[in-house]
Amino acid sequence: MKTILYRSLRAVAVVFCLVRSVGSARAQPTNELPSRAADASARSVPPGVTNSLMFGVHYGVPLRWSAVLAASLPTSGNEGKAFVAAEPGLGGWRASVGYARMTSDLGSGYVARATVLRTNNKPWRASPQSTFAGAEFQFMPLFAIGARSGGFFRVGGRGGQRGLLTADISLML
């Protein structure tokens, strides 16, 4: 159990360092004066969507309790943000690349992501020591509280389970 926890924490640290290095390389000062178009695009990001870290807590199948650390990617978008995420949990871990869009100032929004999921020895309703790849969709009707569901297929590991459906409740902070 400790080995899995340490591996998950290392994965979170690596993702965090990669995103921070990409963000700091993009934010290097130049000797040029900013143009009006660049200034307008900086102001066009909607409230609640910033170049920052995102945190969340999930409870559900197959990871049981899990914590998410996500960092938005330095991409231009008026409606939302692309991100990378690492999610260690009690039943395994997830690594994701996705897109988040907040639709109101009250925390309504949705998230779509491509995910790799690895189970450990004690996942809920999934083959232990298996790797799955798939897509997930998260809907947050209010205050960034919502539900997430996903469909996966097994790409590695042992066990006879070919596919996996996931579901959990979520709180994004």
N, C-alpha and C positions, 0 to 999 in steps of 0.2 A: 504494500500500500504506500509506503514512504517513497519507494522508487518511482511509482506512477505520479505521485504528487510532485516530486522534484522534477520529473520530466515535463509535467504540465506547466510548472512555474517557469522552467527554462524556456519552453515554447512561448509563453506570454512575454517573457523578457526579450526574446529574440524579435518577436513581432513588434513590440514597443520600440526597440532600438532601430529597427529598419524603418519604421514609419517616421520616427523622430529625425533620422538622418536624411530621409527624402524631404521632409518638411523644412529642415534647416538649410538644406542645399537650395531649395526653391526660394527661401527668404533671404538669400545673400543680398546685401545692399549693392546697388549700382550707382554710377555717377550720373545716370540719366534722370531727368525730371519725369515724374509719372505723367502719363498722358490722361486725357479726360476719359477715354474709353476704359483704361485700366482702373481709374478711380470710380467710374460708374459701375463696373463689374464687381468691385469690392463692396459697394453698397447694396448690390442687388441680391445678396444672400439673405434668405428669409430668416426671421427670428427662430431660434432654437436649432439652427443648423450652422455650426461653426467648425473651423479647423481645430479640433480638439479631441480629447479622449472621451469615450463613452463607457459607462459602466452599466451592468445589468445583473439581475438575479433571475434564475429560471428553476422551476420545479416540475418534473415530469419524466416521461419515458424517453430514452433509456438511462439518462445520466443521473436521475433523481435530482439532488440539489447541484446546481452549477453556478459559477460566476463568470461573467463575460467582461473582458477588457477589449475594447475596440478603439481604433484610431482612424479618423477620417483621412482619406487620401487627398493630396493637393491637386484636385481636379476642378475644373470650372463647371459649375452647374447652378442654375438659378432656382431650381426646385428642391434639390436634395443633395446628398453627399454619398460618394462611394467610400467604402471602408474595408479594413481588414480586422479580423477579430480572432481572439483565442479564448477558449472556454473550457477550463478544467472543471471536472465534476466528480462526484463520488463513484459513478459507474463508467467513467472513461473521460474522453476529451473531444472537443470539436475545434476545427480551424475553418474559418469562413472568409469569403470575399463577397461583399454585397453592396446594396444600395438602400439608403434610408431616406424617407421623405416625410417630413412633418407637415400635416395639412391644416393645423390650427395652432394658435398660441396656447391652447389648453392641453397640449400633449397628444393630440390625435395624430395618427400617422400609420405608416406601414413600412415593412422591411422585407426585401427579397434577397436571398443569398444562396450561393453555391457553397456546399459544405463537405468536408471530409470528417467523418466521425470514427473514432477508435474506442472500442469497449475494453474494459479491464475484466477482472475475474467476477465481478458482481453487478452486471447491468440489469436493469428491469426489462423483461420481455425481449431480450436480444441475445444472440450468441456471444459468449464470452470470447475475448481475445480475437475479435474480428474487426475489420476495417470496412467502412461503408462510404460511399460517395453519393451525393444527391442534392436536391434543392429544398429550400425551406421558405415559408412565407409567414410573416408575423404581422398581426393586425393589432393596433392599439387604439381603442375607441376614445379613451379619455385619460389624461394624466399619465401617459406613457405606461399604462397598465394594460395588458392584453394577453393574447394567446398566440402560440406558434405551432405550426404543424409542418411536417416534411415527409418526403418520400425518398428512400435510399435503396441502392442495390449494393450487394457485397462485392468488394473488389479484392479482399484478402482475408487471411486468417482461417480459423477452423470453424466447423459447424455446418449444419445443413441448411441454415436459413439463407435464402437467396435475396430476400428483400426485407425492408424494415420501414414501418410507418412510425413517426414520432409525433408526440404532442406534449406541450407543456404550457404552463402559465408563466407570464413574464412581467418584470418590472424593470424598466430602464431608468437609470439615474442620471 
